């Protein structure tokens, strides 16, 4: 991590938690654990501190621009400027609501906005403040945005807005790569397939659902948070210094494109 301060959004559980722990393990100077739930953020920060790495938990909804600004100010005050941002917060946001069940032609903004807010606007908010600190600090940085293969292939069944938001987040990340390159800031996206997290446990517990999902993957298993974290950690490290503007699938073969 080149001794950089890392901030991971939505890191109170699941993929985000594993990313925060792995960044600490692989040389982050300190880790800021963000979550919508203060208790979850604090628990993961405690785990990191027990491993000998400074950490704080910060409660913040990433859709709140002013709240995100305050979070980055708190990170700077505690440890210095953020040098690694992982945009991980997503799905339906802090509400934990299920995707809409009605067909797209019966939906409206009330069904779309929650997904667009957290999966796209949250990435805007956090990336804006991270890039400001990275450029001002002058020592470069890494922005890694966790998206979904839904953003690459387009999913249906209530996931239309989610797919659009994830595709938009990937597009923003490519723009950030162009903006940040001359400042030695890289920006990449990691597109995940079905991954075992608290958000997917109910679906995966159903044998028929699990069988249907597995049939779509070349590697016949569900992804693990460690699969996602391995790629994120690589891109956040010195090893990924010459990779930028890319969307890299970690998907067990769910989709295959050039």
C-alpha positions in Angstrom: 0.0 0.0 0.0 3.1 2.3 0.0 2.1 3.2 3.6 -1.1 5.0 2.5 -4.2 5.7 4.5 -7.1 3.6 3.2 -10.8 4.3 3.4 -13.3 1.6 2.6 -17.0 2.3 2.3 -19.6 -0.1 3.3 -17.0 -2.1 5.2 -19.0 -3.2 8.2 -19.6 -6.6 6.8 -19.2 -8.8 3.7 -16.9 -7.9 0.9 -16.1 -4.5 2.4 -15.0 -6.0 5.7 -12.6 -8.4 4.0 -11.1 -5.6 1.9 -10.5 -3.5 5.0 -8.8 -6.3 6.8 -6.7 -7.2 3.8 -5.6 -3.7 3.2 -4.4 -3.5 6.8 -2.6 -6.9 6.4 -0.8 -5.7 3.3 0.7 -2.4 4.5 -1.9 0.3 4.8 -0.7 2.9 7.3 -4.2 3.1 8.7 -7.7 2.1 7.7 -10.9 4.2 7.9 -13.9 1.8 8.1 -17.1 3.3 6.8 -20.5 1.9 7.2 -24.1 3.1 7.4 -24.2 1.3 10.8 -21.9 2.7 13.4 -21.7 -0.5 15.4 -20.6 -2.5 12.4 -18.0 0.0 11.4 -16.6 0.1 15.0 -16.4 -3.7 15.2 -14.3 -4.0 12.0 -12.1 -1.1 13.2 -11.5 -3.1 16.4 -10.5 -6.2 14.4 -8.0 -4.1 12.5 -6.5 -2.5 15.6 -6.1 -6.0 17.1 -3.8 -6.8 14.1 -1.6 -3.8 15.0 -2.8 -1.3 12.4 -4.4 2.0 13.4 -8.1 2.2 12.4 -11.3 4.1 13.1 -14.9 3.4 12.3 -16.9 6.2 10.8 -20.7 6.1 10.4 -21.8 7.9 7.3 -24.3 7.4 4.5 -22.3 7.8 1.3 -25.3 9.5 -0.4 -24.9 12.4 2.0 -22.4 14.8 0.4 -21.8 16.9 3.5 -21.5 13.7 5.6 -18.9 12.3 3.2 -17.0 15.6 3.4 -17.0 15.4 7.2 -15.8 11.7 7.0 -12.8 12.6 4.9 -12.0 15.5 7.2 -12.1 13.1 10.1 -9.8 10.7 8.3 -7.3 13.4 7.6 -7.4 14.7 11.2 -6.8 11.2 12.5 -4.2 9.8 10.1 -3.5 12.2 7.3 -4.8 12.4 3.7 -6.5 9.4 2.3 -4.3 7.6 -0.3 -6.5 4.6 -1.1 -10.3 4.8 -1.6 -12.4 1.7 -2.1 -15.9 2.5 -3.2 -17.6 -0.6 -1.9 -21.0 0.6 -0.5 -23.8 -0.5 -2.7 -26.8 -2.7 -3.3 -29.9 -0.9 -2.0 -28.1 1.2 0.5 -28.4 1.3 4.3 -32.1 0.5 4.2 -31.4 -3.0 3.1 -34.5 -3.0 1.0 -35.0 -5.7 -1.6 -34.9 -4.7 -5.3 -38.3 -3.9 -6.8 -40.4 -6.9 -7.7 -42.6 -5.2 -10.3 -41.6 -5.3 -14.0 -39.6 -2.3 -15.2 -42.6 -0.8 -17.0 -44.6 -0.6 -13.7 -41.7 1.0 -11.8 -41.0 4.6 -11.2 -38.5 6.9 -9.5 -39.4 5.6 -6.0 -38.1 2.2 -7.0 -35.0 3.5 -8.9 -33.7 6.3 -6.7 -32.4 4.2 -3.8 -30.2 2.1 -6.0 -29.0 5.1 -8.1 -28.2 7.0 -5.0 -25.9 4.6 -3.2 -24.4 2.8 -6.3 -23.7 5.9 -8.3 -24.1 9.1 -6.3 -22.3 7.6 -3.4 -19.3 6.9 -5.7 -19.4 10.5 -6.9 -19.4 11.8 -3.4 -16.6 9.7 -2.1 -14.4 9.9 -5.2 -14.7 13.7 -5.3 -13.4 14.1 -1.7 -10.7 11.4 -2.1 -9.3 12.8 -5.3 -9.2 16.3 -3.7 -7.0 14.9 -0.9 -4.8 12.8 -3.2 -4.2 15.7 -5.6 -3.5 18.2 -2.8 -1.2 15.7 -1.1 0.8 15.2 -4.2 2.0 11.6 -3.5 -0.5 9.8 -5.8 -3.2 7.4 -4.8 -5.6 4.6 -5.7 -9.3 4.6 -6.3 -11.0 1.2 -6.7 -14.7 1.0 -7.2 -16.5 -2.3 -6.6 -19.2 -2.7 -9.2 -21.1 -5.8 -10.4 -21.2 -7.8 -13.6 -24.8 -6.5 -13.8 -23.2 -3.2 -14.9 -21.4 -5.1 -17.7 -24.2 -7.3 -19.0 -27.4 -5.6 -17.9 -29.6 -7.6 -15.5 -33.4 -7.7 -15.3 -35.9 -8.8 -12.7 -35.8 -5.6 -10.7 -32.1 -5.0 -11.2 -32.4 -2.5 -14.1 -31.6 0.6 -12.0 -28.9 -1.3 -10.2 -27.3 -2.3 -13.5 -27.5 1.2 -14.8 -25.9 2.6 -11.6 -23.1 0.1 -11.6 -22.4 0.9 -15.3 -22.4 4.6 -14.5 -20.0 4.1 -11.6 -17.6 2.3 -13.9 -17.8 5.1 -16.4 -17.1 7.7 -13.7 -14.1 5.6 -12.6 -12.7 5.7 -16.2 -13.1 9.5 -16.2 -11.3 9.7 -12.8 -8.4 7.7 -14.3 -8.0 10.3 -17.0 -8.2 13.1 -14.5 -5.9 11.5 -12.0 -3.2 10.1 -14.2 -0.9 13.1 -14.2 -1.2 13.2 -10.4 -0.2 9.5 -10.2 -3.7 8.5 -9.1 -5.0 5.4 -10.6 -8.7 4.5 -10.8 -10.2 1.1 -11.7 -13.4 -0.9 -11.2 -13.7 -4.5 -10.1 -16.9 -6.2 -11.4 -18.1 -9.0 -9.1 -20.3 -12.0 -9.8 -22.5 -13.6 -7.2 -20.6 -13.5 -3.9 -21.5 -15.0 -0.6 -22.3 -12.1 1.8 -25.0 -11.3 4.3 -27.0 -9.7 1.5 -27.1 -12.9 -0.5 -27.4 -15.5 2.2 -31.2 -15.9 1.9 -31.1 -16.5 -1.9 -28.1 -18.9 -1.6 -29.9 -20.8 1.2 -32.6 -21.9 -1.3 -31.3 -25.1 -3.0 -33.2 -24.3 -6.3 -32.0 -20.7 -6.4 -28.5 -21.8 -5.7 -28.6 -24.5 -8.4 -29.9 -21.9 -10.9 -27.2 -19.4 -10.0 -24.3 -21.9 -10.1 -25.4 -23.1 -13.6 -24.4 -19.7 -15.0 -20.8 -19.9 -13.7 -17.9 -21.7 -15.4 -16.3 -22.1 -12.0 -19.1 -24.0 -10.2 -19.0 -22.2 -6.9 -20.3 -18.9 -5.4 -17.7 -16.2 -5.0 -16.1 -15.5 -1.6 -15.3 -12.0 -0.2 -11.6 -13.1 -0.4 -12.0 -13.4 -4.2 -13.0 -9.8 -4.5 -10.5 -8.6 -1.9 -7.6 -10.2 -3.7 -8.1 -8.1 -6.8 -9.0 -4.9 -4.9 -5.9 -5.2 -2.8 -3.7 -5.8 -5.9 -5.1 -2.7 -7.6 -4.6 -0.6 -4.4 -1.0 -1.7 -4.1 2.3 -0.7 -5.7 1.9 -3.8 -7.9 -1.0 -2.2 -9.7 0.6 1.1 -10.3 0.5 1.0 -14.1 -3.1 -0.3 -14.3 -5.8 2.4 -14.6 -9.1 3.1 -16.3 -10.0 -0.6 -16.4 -13.0 -2.7 -15.3 -11.7 -6.1 -14.2 -14.2 -8.9 -13.8 -13.9 -11.2 -10.8 -16.8 -13.4 -11.7 -16.1 -17.1 -11.9 -16.8 -17.0 -15.6 -20.3 -15.6 -15.4 -19.5 -13.4 -18.4 -16.6 -13.5 -20.8 -15.7 -10.5 -23.1 -12.6 -8.9 -24.5 
